[in-house]
Amino acid sequence: MRYLTSFAGEPSDHNRFDVIVIGAGVGGLFAALNLPHSMKTAVVMSALPKDTNSGLAQGGIAICQGPEDQESHVEDTLEAGCRHNDPEAVRVMVKESPDIAQDLMALGVEFDRNPDGSLKLTREGGHSKNRILHTKDSTGAEIVRALAKAARGRDNLTFFDNAFAVDIITDQFGSAGVLAVLGGATRCLFARHLVVATGGIGRLYERTTNMRYSSGDGIAMAIRAGASVLDMEFVQFHPTGLYSPSSQQSFLISEAVRGEGGILRSPKGEPFMRDEHPLKDLAPRDIVARAVTRQMLKHNSPFVYLDVTHLGGDFLRTRFPNIYHRCLEEGLDIARDWIPVRPVAHYLMGGISTDLWGRSSVEGLYACGEAARTGVHGANRLASNSLLEALVFAKRIARVIPDTPRPGLLPSYAGEPRHRGAEFPWDPTEAMERIRRIMTERAFVIRTAEGLRKAREELGEMLSSAGGADLSSIDHFEVINMIQVALSVVNGALSRPSSLGSHWIEG
Ligand SMILES: Cc1cc2nc3c(=O)[nH]c(=O)nc-3n(C[C@H](O)[C@H](O)[C@H](O)COP(=O)(O)OP(=O)(O)OC[C@H]3O[C@@H](n4cnc5c(N)ncnc54)[C@H](O)[C@@H]3O)c2cc1C
């Protein structure tokens, strides 16, 4: 399956750019902002910056605190990643992190400060030192606000809002543009440099912290364009999504809450992390997510509790105003009530495989942010390293693009999907629910080889049923993307018979 729908287009002054960026979270915005002002750049986005996963980030951004902290930040990242990381990529990220903090502050990002004016630093699971900059518990919203404001002021950037990218257009020289639904019509935009910054895949699961669009479109497009993807089996399940019996989107109770002293308790009220890991409640996320899952199974309960009542109402309201008020809306006063939480799909460590300059295996195609697999996170991401990774590699992409000559575009482009003609076989909403059920039952926190094989079979059948159908709406495209990405996760998991980091396989 190369293209999901047919298209024909000719590059012209109206649709030709030097660079196209897909996505307007921190990765896409920072790449666009760091490109030279002389490069005509299109930013294609389905969700506005404020409605991205970037905007939801609560805990903060890890920034190495000087040369003496470098080895320790690297070591914490490798340790959390079970040493499946690419050490060179980790070193690059850590070394360049202080510059990123400076860049952000120069763009107007306001991090929390101590009374003497120094930056306030906090700590999250797996960090051996306080090195996380934050803006209360709304760090992502603050960063995105500043980046979006700066980007909107740039003349060389053209924004396509409410746009859905369908496929990457390629020719014999590599990437050549993107096919997108813009204002209800399918259009081609052309550029020899294309940056995929479409975020993660949480929406492949029944419960996730991720925004609505997070179904892995960019990764599916890259797979169809022939790019290598790696480490797709490594999906991070956050242990403390706020329990809600009905909604798919789960509000996140940040790890910073445990960083400040929050304690996980079993449904019977016993603290259980002290028996699981020397770092107790601040153990790496994969370990906490499994411990929580086992407690839920043991007590046949859909949640465990997070207890912050001992931290005091005044502290909680000042340090975690967003979490405090959101829980209040759900009828919980966290100064008095234990918070019901459970593991939810949160972050993808794998993705489009890139080198240290964000380059994929397809010429002219780059990836950054959660859609990319830079090798930084290994088998399990260290808390607050993802905003940092997205920004560091977005900036590197923007540095390498101007130095990368590319051939001119061809006079015209056209693409045809494979044999079509049959009607789309399902109601798209039901198909999405089915995919999520398969992934939640068979490829969640604790996996078995048999469950994964069944998932592969079911997803494979779905792909062949839809393979000959006409795809005529964004919903149809999304279903195919979800199946392709889900298969990639399941195949990755099956190719790794022993447990590592977030990929835990039993039986
Ligand atoms: C609740 C929550 C809390 C988090 N807290 C932290 C934290 O404290 N620290 C930290 O480091 N990380 C945190 N993370 C992770 C981090 O926020 C994300 O990994 C990171 O922001 C991803 O940035 P991104 O630019 O790759 O993608 P995103 O911010 O997800 O942006 C993706 C963009 O791609 C667009 N897009 C997707 N598909 C298409 C398509 N088909 N066509 C057009 N556009 C498309 C979207 O509309 C969006 O604009 C958190 C994540 C969540 C969900």
The ligand as an SDF file (V2000), in Angstrom:
LIG
                    3D

 53 58  0  0  0  0  0  0  0  0999 V2000
   -0.4090   14.7410   29.4970 C   0  0  0  0  0  0  0  0  0  0  0  0
    1.0260   14.7470   29.0450 C   0  0  0  0  0  0  0  0  0  0  0  0
    2.0210   15.2110   29.8960 C   0  0  0  0  0  0  0  0  0  0  0  0
    3.3590   15.2220   29.4880 C   0  0  0  0  0  0  0  0  0  0  0  0
    4.2970   15.7510   30.3250 N   0  0  0  0  0  0  0  0  0  0  0  0
    5.5760   15.8630   29.8830 C   0  0  0  0  0  0  0  0  0  0  0  0
    6.5610   16.5290   30.6690 C   0  0  0  0  0  0  0  0  0  0  0  0
    6.2850   17.0310   31.7520 O   0  0  0  0  0  0  0  0  0  0  0  0
    7.8250   16.6000   30.1690 N   0  0  0  0  0  0  0  0  0  0  0  0
    8.1870   16.0740   28.9690 C   0  0  0  0  0  0  0  0  0  0  0  0
    9.3500   16.1720   28.5740 O   0  0  0  0  0  0  0  0  0  0  0  0
    7.2600   15.4550   28.2040 N   0  0  0  0  0  0  0  0  0  0  0  0
    5.9740   15.3470   28.6120 C   0  0  0  0  0  0  0  0  0  0  0  0
    5.0430   14.7430   27.8220 N   0  0  0  0  0  0  0  0  0  0  0  0
    5.4390   14.2490   26.5070 C   0  0  0  0  0  0  0  0  0  0  0  0
    5.6110   15.4070   25.5450 C   0  0  0  0  0  0  0  0  0  0  0  0
    4.6590   16.4070   25.8370 O   0  0  0  0  0  0  0  0  0  0  0  0
    5.4280   14.9680   24.1120 C   0  0  0  0  0  0  0  0  0  0  0  0
    6.1500   13.8110   23.8540 O   0  0  0  0  0  0  0  0  0  0  0  0
    5.9390   16.0350   23.1630 C   0  0  0  0  0  0  0  0  0  0  0  0
    5.3790   17.2740   23.5100 O   0  0  0  0  0  0  0  0  0  0  0  0
    5.6010   15.6750   21.7450 C   0  0  0  0  0  0  0  0  0  0  0  0
    5.8380   16.7850   20.9400 O   0  0  0  0  0  0  0  0  0  0  0  0
    5.7010   16.6370   19.3680 P   0  0  0  0  0  0  0  0  0  0  0  0
    6.0270   17.9650   18.7920 O   0  0  0  0  0  0  0  0  0  0  0  0
    6.4580   15.4670   18.9170 O   0  0  0  0  0  0  0  0  0  0  0  0
    4.1700   16.2590   19.1110 O   0  0  0  0  0  0  0  0  0  0  0  0
    2.7870   16.9080   19.5700 P   0  0  0  0  0  0  0  0  0  0  0  0
    2.9130   17.9450   20.6080 O   0  0  0  0  0  0  0  0  0  0  0  0
    1.9010   15.7500   19.8680 O   0  0  0  0  0  0  0  0  0  0  0  0
    2.2780   17.6240   18.2350 O   0  0  0  0  0  0  0  0  0  0  0  0
    1.9260   16.8780   17.1100 C   0  0  0  0  0  0  0  0  0  0  0  0
    1.4080   17.7860   16.0180 C   0  0  0  0  0  0  0  0  0  0  0  0
    1.2200   16.9980   14.8320 O   0  0  0  0  0  0  0  0  0  0  0  0
   -0.0540   17.2630   14.2760 C   0  0  0  0  0  0  0  0  0  0  0  0
   -0.5120   16.1160   13.5040 N   0  0  0  0  0  0  0  0  0  0  0  0
   -0.6080   14.8170   13.8880 C   0  0  0  0  0  0  0  0  0  0  0  0
   -1.0900   14.0760   12.8710 N   0  0  0  0  0  0  0  0  0  0  0  0
   -1.3050   14.9260   11.8270 C   0  0  0  0  0  0  0  0  0  0  0  0
   -1.7870   14.7740   10.5010 C   0  0  0  0  0  0  0  0  0  0  0  0
   -2.1680   13.5980    9.9850 N   0  0  0  0  0  0  0  0  0  0  0  0
   -1.8730   15.8890    9.7190 N   0  0  0  0  0  0  0  0  0  0  0  0
   -1.5150   17.1110   10.1890 C   0  0  0  0  0  0  0  0  0  0  0  0
   -1.0350   17.3060   11.4320 N   0  0  0  0  0  0  0  0  0  0  0  0
   -0.9300   16.2250   12.2310 C   0  0  0  0  0  0  0  0  0  0  0  0
   -0.9210   17.5740   15.4910 C   0  0  0  0  0  0  0  0  0  0  0  0
   -2.0770   18.2780   15.0880 O   0  0  0  0  0  0  0  0  0  0  0  0
    0.0510   18.4160   16.3140 C   0  0  0  0  0  0  0  0  0  0  0  0
    0.0300   19.7430   15.8400 O   0  0  0  0  0  0  0  0  0  0  0  0
    3.6990   14.7260   28.2140 C   0  0  0  0  0  0  0  0  0  0  0  0
    2.7100   14.2430   27.3610 C   0  0  0  0  0  0  0  0  0  0  0  0
    1.3850   14.2630   27.7610 C   0  0  0  0  0  0  0  0  0  0  0  0
    0.3440   13.7450   26.8300 C   0  0  0  0  0  0  0  0  0  0  0  0
  1  2  1  0
  2  3  1  0
  2 52  2  0
  3  4  2  0
  4  5  1  0
  4 50  1  0
  5  6  2  0
  6  7  1  0
  6 13  1  0
  7  8  2  0
  7  9  1  0
  9 10  1  0
 10 11  2  0
 10 12  1  0
 12 13  2  0
 13 14  1  0
 14 15  1  0
 14 50  1  0
 15 16  1  0
 16 17  1  0
 16 18  1  0
 18 19  1  0
 18 20  1  0
 20 21  1  0
 20 22  1  0
 22 23  1  0
 23 24  1  0
 24 25  2  0
 24 26  1  0
 24 27  1  0
 27 28  1  0
 28 29  2  0
 28 30  1  0
 28 31  1  0
 31 32  1  0
 32 33  1  0
 33 34  1  0
 33 48  1  0
 34 35  1  0
 35 36  1  0
 35 46  1  0
 36 37  1  0
 36 45  1  0
 37 38  2  0
 38 39  1  0
 39 40  1  0
 39 45  2  0
 40 41  1  0
 40 42  2  0
 42 43  1  0
 43 44  2  0
 44 45  1  0
 46 47  1  0
 46 48  1  0
 48 49  1  0
 50 51  2  0
 51 52  1  0
 52 53  1  0
M  END
$$$$
